[in-house]
Amino acid sequence: MELTFDQNPLGDLVPAEVYQTLEAHNLLNEKGVRDYQIRQQFRSMRAEDMPAYEAIEELREQHPYLQFDTIRKIVYGLRRRS
């Protein structure tokens, strides 16, 4: 069975078989996978010369439960220091 991108959102990092195994054993962090997808989408939008503000707003429309600053922190890798 071949996985699509929706089934393996980390297809550019890990093969479908590895992703399936990780998922089957509950070894994936859903938030981490979501953040990775958001960063990839942001990079793609910016590569198409979309202004950063507009790209973040578009991502916010796709993820309405996230605030603008949260998405900004995800795409720019801003994290709290422990």
HUMO-V117770 format. One record per run of one state. SS is the DSSP state (H for helix, E for strand, C for the rest). FROM is the first residue (numbers start at 1). LEN is the number of residues. If there is no record, write none. Layout:
ss=SS from=FROM len=LEN
ss=SS from=FROM len=LEN
This chain:
ss=C from=1 len=15
ss=H from=16 len=9
ss=C from=25 len=5
ss=H from=30 len=18
ss=C from=48 len=4
ss=H from=52 len=11
ss=C from=63 len=5
ss=H from=68 len=9
ss=C from=77 len=6
